[in-house]
Amino acid sequence: MYGLFIILLFYFLGNLISELIGGFIPGSVIGMVFLFFSLLLKLVNPEKVKPVANFITGHMALYFIPVGVGMMVSFHYLSHIWPVIVLASIVSMVLVMVSTGWAFQIIKKWIN
């Protein structure tokens, strides 16, 4: 229960800060960054959070079901713009792959 409390605490803290700054950055991202730094600075015991984190990531596929159902329900709205959605998905995928590879090469040179 402690791990779930910590994860939800940082999630709600991130959402609160996101609301205070006008929602410019999603609250879940802010909470994740705070949790990361809390783990890095050893303010939170990683062994207490690990079982809940493993459970959440192990069942991550379930979190995409509502999105898929929502897209199927809204298919008539999306049907006439699907080429744009597919193109945007492909372009963003290529950009992520290229930038990740580029960052990896820089970090690899930096470490060696």
trRosetta pair geometry for C-beta under 8 A, 3 or more apart (Angstrom, degrees):
i j d omega theta_ij theta_ji phi_ij phi_ji
1 4 5.7 -57 -152 40 39 111
1 5 6.1 44 151 -23 70 106
2 5 5.6 -56 -151 36 31 114
2 6 6.4 31 153 -20 66 104
2 48 5.0 -52 102 -179 122 121
3 6 5.8 -52 -147 34 32 110
3 7 6.4 28 156 -15 65 106
3 48 5.1 -173 -70 144 86 67
3 49 4.3 150 -137 -115 96 39
3 50 7.1 -96 -120 33 145 38
3 51 5.9 159 26 57 166 85
3 52 3.7 178 122 2 119 125
3 53 7.2 -105 178 -18 125 78
4 7 5.9 -55 -146 38 31 108
4 8 6.1 23 159 -11 66 111
4 52 4.9 -175 -67 -117 66 147
5 8 6.1 -63 -145 44 26 105
5 9 6.0 33 155 -28 65 109
6 9 5.6 -52 -144 32 28 116
6 10 6.6 21 160 -12 63 104
6 35 7.5 110 149 -125 95 107
6 44 5.7 117 -160 -143 143 130
6 48 7.0 92 -4 112 146 112
6 49 5.5 -82 78 -92 138 106
7 10 6.2 -59 -153 39 28 104
7 11 6.3 31 150 -21 63 110
7 35 7.1 33 -118 -112 57 148
7 49 6.5 130 -54 -146 95 103
7 52 5.8 -142 -10 120 141 137
7 53 7.1 171 -84 -72 135 78
7 56 7.5 -178 -171 -31 164 154
8 11 5.3 -53 -144 37 35 117
8 12 6.2 29 159 -14 69 105
9 12 6.2 -59 -147 41 26 103
9 13 6.1 27 153 -19 63 110
10 13 5.4 -51 -139 39 33 115
10 14 6.2 38 157 -22 64 104
10 31 4.2 124 143 -171 78 92
10 32 7.3 112 136 -70 123 28
10 34 5.2 -172 -149 87 105 110
10 35 4.2 69 176 -62 172 100
10 38 7.3 -130 -91 15 131 144
11 14 5.9 -56 -152 35 26 111
11 15 6.6 24 151 -16 62 106
11 27 7.2 72 -179 133 58 101
11 28 6.2 -1 -139 -114 85 69
11 31 4.5 97 -101 164 31 168
12 15 5.5 -50 -145 37 36 112
12 16 6.3 41 153 -23 66 102
12 27 8.0 0 -140 164 19 131
12 31 7.4 90 26 -100 27 138
13 16 5.7 -52 -149 33 31 114
13 17 6.5 27 154 -14 64 105
13 30 7.7 -128 111 117 75 104
13 31 5.8 127 67 -108 81 91
13 34 6.2 -84 100 77 127 165
14 17 5.9 -56 -147 39 31 107
14 18 6.1 36 152 -23 65 107
14 26 7.9 25 149 126 115 60
14 27 4.2 125 122 177 83 67
14 28 6.0 117 108 -89 143 13
14 29 6.9 168 -174 63 136 39
14 30 3.6 157 -147 82 92 89
14 31 2.6 -99 -15 -41 135 82
14 32 7.0 33 -82 -1 160 56
14 33 7.7 122 -108 36 120 83
14 34 6.3 -157 -71 15 94 124
15 18 5.4 -52 -145 36 32 116
15 19 6.5 34 155 -19 64 102
15 27 3.2 60 -90 -179 51 161
15 28 7.4 28 -65 -50 85 55
15 30 7.8 177 -44 58 29 117
15 31 7.0 -1 -20 -42 67 125
16 19 5.9 -54 -153 34 30 110
16 20 6.5 29 150 -19 63 107
16 27 7.2 98 11 -134 37 124
17 20 5.5 -54 -148 36 36 114
17 21 6.4 15 159 -4 69 107
17 27 6.9 140 57 -124 75 81
17 30 5.2 -143 77 150 124 155
18 21 6.3 -66 -145 46 28 95
18 23 5.5 51 161 -107 92 48
18 24 7.6 -152 -151 43 72 55
18 25 6.0 -121 -114 81 92 68
18 26 6.2 -7 -121 -179 148 21
18 27 3.6 -107 5 -72 141 79
18 30 5.6 -167 -56 9 93 141
19 22 7.8 56 -174 -64 28 13
19 23 6.6 22 -100 -60 40 79
19 27 7.3 11 -24 -75 77 123
21 24 5.4 -73 127 23 106 107
21 25 6.9 11 86 27 137 91
23 26 7.7 21 -164 -95 70 43
25 29 5.7 -106 168 77 96 124
25 30 5.6 107 112 -55 117 102
26 29 4.6 88 70 5 90 105
26 30 7.2 -163 96 -5 48 86
27 30 5.6 -55 -147 38 38 111
27 31 6.1 37 156 -19 70 107
28 31 5.7 -53 -145 39 30 112
28 32 6.2 34 154 -22 64 106
29 32 5.7 -52 -146 34 30 112
29 33 6.5 31 154 -19 63 104
30 33 5.8 -55 -151 35 31 110
30 34 6.4 30 152 -16 65 106
31 34 5.7 -55 -147 39 33 111
31 35 6.2 33 154 -19 67 105
32 35 5.6 -52 -145 37 31 111
32 36 6.3 38 152 -24 64 104
33 36 5.5 -50 -148 33 32 115
33 37 6.5 24 156 -11 64 105
34 37 6.0 -58 -147 41 30 104
34 38 6.2 33 153 -21 65 108
35 38 5.5 -55 -145 38 31 114
35 39 6.3 30 156 -17 65 105
35 44 7.1 -33 -154 30 70 159
35 49 7.9 152 -169 -152 116 160
36 39 5.9 -59 -152 38 28 108
36 40 6.2 28 151 -20 65 110
37 40 5.2 -51 -140 38 36 116
37 41 6.0 23 162 -8 69 109
38 41 6.2 -59 -138 47 26 99
38 43 4.3 -82 -158 65 78 113
38 44 4.5 51 136 -3 110 112
39 42 7.5 28 -177 -79 32 33
39 43 7.7 -77 -56 48 22 74
39 44 5.4 -49 -79 66 62 104
39 46 5.5 73 -146 -80 109 97
39 49 7.4 -89 -91 42 117 150
42 45 7.9 34 -163 -88 69 49
44 48 7.3 -118 174 60 81 114
44 49 6.2 38 151 -31 119 133
45 48 4.4 71 85 2 105 110
45 49 7.2 159 89 -6 59 88
46 49 5.8 -67 -148 45 40 103
46 50 5.9 59 154 -49 73 100
47 50 5.6 -32 -138 7 31 123
49 52 6.0 -70 -166 48 51 106
49 53 5.6 48 144 -24 84 115
50 53 5.6 -61 -139 41 29 111
50 54 6.1 30 163 -21 67 107
51 54 5.8 -55 -146 36 28 110
51 55 6.4 29 155 -19 63 106
52 55 5.6 -53 -149 36 32 113
52 56 6.3 31 154 -18 66 106
53 56 5.8 -54 -144 37 30 110
53 57 6.2 18 161 -7 66 110
54 57 6.2 -60 -140 46 27 101
54 58 5.8 32 158 -26 64 114
55 58 5.7 -58 -143 36 24 114
55 59 6.5 -3 166 4 61 111
56 59 6.6 -77 -150 48 23 91
56 60 7.0 57 148 -71 60 80
57 60 5.4 -7 -154 -40 41 117
59 62 5.0 -14 166 14 90 122
59 63 7.6 102 123 -25 76 89
60 63 5.6 -47 -165 20 51 115
60 64 7.6 45 147 -18 69 98
61 64 6.1 -56 -165 28 45 110
61 65 7.8 64 142 -39 65 89
62 65 5.8 -29 -166 -4 48 118
63 66 7.5 -44 -176 24 43 99
63 67 8.0 35 137 -4 62 110
64 67 5.3 -57 -160 42 57 116
64 68 6.0 58 145 -24 81 105
65 68 5.7 -58 -147 38 32 111
65 69 6.3 29 158 -17 67 106
66 69 5.7 -55 -144 39 32 110
66 70 6.1 36 156 -22 66 107
67 70 5.6 -54 -148 36 30 114
67 71 6.5 30 154 -19 63 104
68 71 5.8 -53 -149 34 32 110
68 72 6.5 30 153 -17 64 104
69 72 5.7 -55 -149 36 34 110
69 73 6.3 33 153 -19 67 105
70 73 5.7 -53 -145 37 32 110
70 74 6.1 9 160 1 66 113
71 74 6.0 -68 -139 53 29 96
71 75 6.7 66 151 -72 62 73
71 78 6.7 -13 -159 6 81 161
72 75 5.6 -8 -157 -39 35 113
74 77 4.7 -40 179 36 88 116
74 78 5.8 75 122 -15 90 106
75 78 5.7 -70 -142 49 35 102
75 79 5.8 55 159 -53 73 97
76 79 5.8 -26 -135 0 29 121
78 81 6.1 -86 -158 56 51 91
78 82 6.1 77 149 -70 85 81
78 85 6.8 14 -167 -29 107 153
79 82 6.2 -19 -151 -26 30 114
81 84 4.9 -41 -179 37 84 118
81 85 6.1 89 124 -25 85 98
82 85 5.3 -55 -144 38 40 114
82 86 6.1 40 158 -20 72 104
83 86 5.8 -54 -145 38 32 110
83 87 6.2 32 156 -18 66 108
84 87 5.8 -55 -145 39 30 111
84 88 6.2 29 156 -18 65 108
85 88 5.8 -55 -145 39 28 110
85 89 6.3 30 154 -21 62 107
86 89 5.7 -55 -149 35 30 113
86 90 6.4 27 155 -17 65 106
87 90 5.9 -56 -147 37 31 108
87 91 6.2 26 157 -15 66 108
88 91 5.9 -54 -141 40 30 108
88 92 6.1 25 161 -15 65 110
89 92 6.1 -58 -143 41 25 105
89 93 6.2 29 156 -22 62 109
90 93 5.7 -55 -147 35 29 113
90 94 6.4 26 157 -16 64 105
91 94 5.9 -56 -150 37 30 108
91 95 6.3 29 153 -18 65 108
92 95 5.6 -54 -145 39 34 113
92 96 6.2 35 156 -20 66 105
93 96 5.9 -55 -148 36 29 109
93 97 6.3 26 155 -17 64 108
94 97 5.7 -56 -147 38 31 110
94 98 6.1 27 157 -16 67 109
95 98 5.9 -56 -142 40 28 108
95 99 6.0 20 162 -12 65 111
96 99 6.1 -59 -140 43 26 104
96 100 6.0 27 160 -20 64 111
97 100 5.9 -57 -143 37 25 110
97 101 6.3 24 159 -15 62 109
98 101 5.9 -58 -148 39 28 109
98 102 6.2 28 154 -19 64 110
99 102 5.5 -52 -142 39 32 114
99 103 6.1 33 157 -19 65 106
100 103 5.8 -54 -144 38 29 109
100 104 6.2 32 154 -22 63 107
101 104 5.6 -53 -146 35 30 113
101 105 6.5 30 156 -19 64 104
102 105 6.0 -55 -152 34 29 109
102 106 6.6 26 153 -16 63 106
103 106 5.7 -56 -149 38 33 111
103 107 6.2 28 156 -15 68 109
104 107 5.9 -58 -144 41 29 107
104 108 6.0 32 156 -23 65 108
105 108 5.6 -52 -143 35 29 114
105 109 6.5 27 157 -15 63 105
106 109 6.0 -58 -152 38 29 107
106 110 6.2 31 151 -22 65 111
107 110 5.3 -55 -144 37 34 116
107 111 6.2 32 157 -20 67 104
108 111 6.1 -54 -145 35 28 106
108 112 6.4 11 161 -3 63 109
109 112 6.2 -64 -141 47 28 98
